[in-house]
Amino acid sequence: MFQLKRVYDPDAPGDGTRLLIERLWPRGIRKVDLRLDGWHKEAGPSTELRKWFSHDPAKWPEFEKRYFAELDKHPEVWAPILDAARDGNVTLLYSSHDTEHNNAVALKRFLEAKLAHRKTPRA
């Protein structure tokens, strides 16, 4: 349902809804050259958290914990992304060089957990 792609990679028919999920526009990309269906700036980590993390893999577990806490406080930021996933594939676009330790990876985990929780039948 959710997939990840760097903004520098070409788009593909299977991408579905393409959402940029960073606060800052990616370097070297003109807005007219990036096919996207939305820019969810607020879905990215806060400036303070982004600067603290500074793409340091050693800080990854703590980054995820702090980022998830930020997201939990603002469901209005991620709920539209979940809604888009109900209609088909959603590609979360990011610009980080590190494909394993970036906010898109964390956001995907967060959204998948929320989606699984919503699907769980209540007793």
Secondary structure, 3 states (H helix, E strand, C coil): CEEEEECCCCCCHHHCEEEECCCCCCCCCCHHHCCCCEECHHHCCCHHHHHHHCCCHHHHHHHHHHHHHHHHCCHHHHHHHHHHHHCCCEEEEECCCCCCCCHHHHHHHHHHHHHHHHHCCCC
